[in-house]
Amino acid sequence: MDRSITVTGTGRISLPPDTVQMHLTLTAKDPDYAAAMQDAERRFSALQAALQKAGIAAEELRTERCQVDTDYQHLPDENGNYRQVFAGYICRHTLLLELGLDLKQLGAILSAAEQSGAEPEFGIAFTLRDQAAVHDQLLKCAAEQARRDAEILASAAGASLGKLTAIRYRDDTPQPPVGVMMRAAKMNDAMSITPEQITAEESAVFVWELV
């Protein structure tokens, strides 16, 4: 009878974030489509100019999502029944700005965006830039931990490990989570922010022969 041992190895790491991702959403509303588009362009140009003064090159501010929706209001008629009334167009332009972790620079950018007149909504995430390297490190740690555990178990049972016969791994683990995520219409650039460590893990199953 073939003898084998199956062990699940899990790699875990905790690292300080090294990257700030800023999501800035500009919203323009107007009953007239052309006017809404003009307002959206005005807001974008104002934000871009303000950030350039803060040291951000135009190509660093990238469009993440842009959509135009029709806007309706529910208003009562003379009989008290509510009906949809066309109110105009809403353009939402979400931009992504990715920076190295520099809280002083982040404060300057927040201040510049706030004073631009574009009225952006902010979303800030702290994350890791090289997530592929983190993924590789996690898998290596998982394999090392699995082998250590397998050797201990085999030795305790009076056996030793033979050849590795199988590895089962599903690459559906989400990317390392952000340490901090904040959303607000306005943010104070003097806000005290201390990003937490980012913790991530990966698991795989290993099968060895026992000899």
C-alpha positions in Angstrom: 0.0 0.0 0.0 1.4 3.4 -1.0 2.0 5.6 1.9 1.9 9.4 1.6 1.4 12.6 3.6 -0.6 15.6 2.5 0.2 18.9 4.1 -1.2 22.4 3.5 1.4 25.1 3.7 0.4 28.8 4.3 2.7 31.7 3.7 1.9 34.9 5.7 3.7 38.2 5.6 3.0 41.7 7.1 4.7 44.6 5.4 4.4 48.4 5.6 2.7 50.0 2.6 5.0 51.8 0.2 2.5 53.3 -2.2 -0.5 55.7 -2.1 -3.3 55.4 -4.5 -5.5 58.5 -4.8 -8.9 58.2 -6.5 -10.3 61.6 -7.4 -13.9 61.8 -8.7 -15.1 64.9 -10.4 -18.9 65.4 -10.8 -20.6 67.8 -13.3 -24.4 68.2 -13.5 -26.4 70.3 -15.9 -29.8 70.1 -17.8 -27.9 70.6 -21.0 -25.5 67.9 -22.2 -23.0 70.3 -23.8 -22.9 72.4 -20.7 -22.4 69.3 -18.5 -19.5 68.3 -20.7 -18.0 71.8 -20.6 -18.3 71.8 -16.8 -16.6 68.4 -16.6 -13.7 69.6 -18.7 -13.4 72.8 -16.7 -13.2 70.8 -13.4 -10.6 68.4 -14.9 -8.4 71.3 -16.3 -8.6 73.1 -12.9 -7.6 70.0 -11.0 -4.8 69.1 -13.4 -3.4 72.7 -13.2 -3.5 72.7 -9.4 -1.7 69.4 -9.2 0.9 70.4 -11.7 1.8 73.3 -9.3 2.1 70.7 -6.6 4.7 68.8 -8.7 2.4 66.2 -10.4 3.0 65.8 -14.1 0.0 65.7 -16.4 0.6 62.1 -17.4 0.6 60.9 -13.8 -3.1 61.8 -13.5 -4.8 58.9 -15.3 -8.5 58.3 -16.1 -9.8 55.3 -14.2 -13.4 55.7 -15.2 -15.6 58.2 -17.0 -19.4 57.9 -17.4 -22.3 60.1 -18.3 -25.8 59.3 -16.9 -29.2 60.9 -17.3 -30.6 62.3 -14.1 -34.3 62.1 -13.1 -36.3 63.5 -10.3 -39.4 62.0 -8.8 -42.0 64.8 -8.6 -45.7 64.8 -7.7 -48.3 65.8 -10.2 -51.5 67.7 -9.5 -53.1 64.4 -8.3 -50.2 63.6 -5.9 -48.9 60.8 -8.1 -45.1 60.8 -8.5 -43.6 60.6 -11.9 -40.1 60.8 -13.3 -39.0 64.2 -14.7 -35.8 64.5 -16.7 -33.4 66.8 -14.8 -30.3 66.7 -17.0 -27.0 64.9 -17.2 -24.4 63.8 -14.7 -20.8 63.3 -15.7 -18.5 61.5 -13.3 -14.8 61.4 -14.1 -12.7 59.3 -11.7 -8.9 59.8 -11.9 -6.1 57.7 -10.4 -2.9 59.2 -9.0 -0.3 56.7 -7.7 2.6 58.0 -5.6 5.4 56.7 -3.3 4.5 56.8 0.3 5.3 60.4 1.3 2.7 61.8 3.7 4.1 65.4 3.4 3.6 65.2 -0.4 0.2 63.7 0.1 -0.8 66.6 2.3 0.3 69.1 -0.3 -1.6 67.3 -3.0 -4.8 67.2 -0.9 -4.5 70.9 -0.3 -3.9 71.7 -4.0 -6.9 69.6 -5.0 -9.1 71.2 -2.4 -8.2 74.7 -3.5 -8.5 73.9 -7.2 -12.2 74.7 -7.4 -12.8 71.3 -9.1 -14.5 70.0 -5.9 -13.2 66.4 -6.2 -14.3 63.5 -4.0 -11.3 61.8 -2.6 -10.5 58.1 -2.0 -7.1 57.2 -0.6 -5.6 53.7 -0.4 -2.3 52.6 1.0 -0.9 49.5 -0.7 2.2 47.7 -2.1 3.6 48.6 -5.5 5.3 45.3 -6.4 2.5 42.9 -5.6 3.9 40.2 -7.9 7.0 40.1 -5.6 4.8 39.8 -2.6 2.9 36.9 -4.3 6.2 35.1 -5.0 7.4 35.5 -1.5 4.1 34.1 -0.1 4.3 31.0 -2.2 7.9 30.4 -1.3 7.0 30.7 2.4 4.0 28.4 2.0 6.2 25.7 0.4 8.9 26.0 3.1 6.3 25.8 5.9 4.6 22.8 4.4 7.9 20.9 4.1 8.9 21.7 7.7 5.5 20.4 9.0 5.7 17.3 6.8 9.2 16.4 8.0 8.1 16.8 11.7 5.0 14.7 11.2 6.9 12.0 9.2 9.6 11.8 11.8 7.2 11.6 14.7 5.5 8.7 12.8 8.8 6.9 12.3 9.1 7.6 8.6 10.8 10.1 6.4 9.8 12.1 3.3 10.2 10.6 -0.1 9.7 12.4 -3.4 7.1 15.2 -3.8 4.3 13.8 -5.9 1.8 16.6 -6.1 1.2 20.3 -5.5 -2.4 21.7 -5.6 -2.8 25.4 -5.8 -5.7 27.6 -6.8 -4.6 31.1 -7.9 -7.8 32.8 -6.8 -6.5 34.5 -3.7 -7.2 38.3 -3.8 -4.4 40.7 -4.0 -2.9 42.0 -0.8 -5.5 44.3 0.8 -5.0 48.0 1.2 -3.9 49.1 4.7 -6.2 52.1 4.8 -9.1 53.2 2.6 -10.7 56.6 3.1 -13.5 58.3 1.2 -14.7 61.9 1.7 -15.9 64.9 -0.3 -13.2 66.9 1.5 -10.1 66.0 3.5 -7.9 68.0 5.7 -4.3 68.0 4.6 -3.2 68.3 8.2 -5.1 65.0 9.1 -2.9 62.7 11.1 -2.5 59.4 9.1 -0.5 56.4 10.2 -1.0 53.6 7.6 -1.3 50.1 9.1 0.8 47.1 8.0 -0.5 45.1 5.1 -1.1 41.5 5.9 -1.5 38.8 3.1 -1.4 35.1 2.9 -1.3 32.3 0.3 -1.9 28.5 0.7 -1.0 25.4 -1.3 -1.4 21.7 -0.7 1.7 19.4 -1.0 1.8 15.6 -1.2 4.9 13.5 -0.4 5.6 9.8 -0.4 6.6 8.3 2.9 9.6 6.0 3.1 
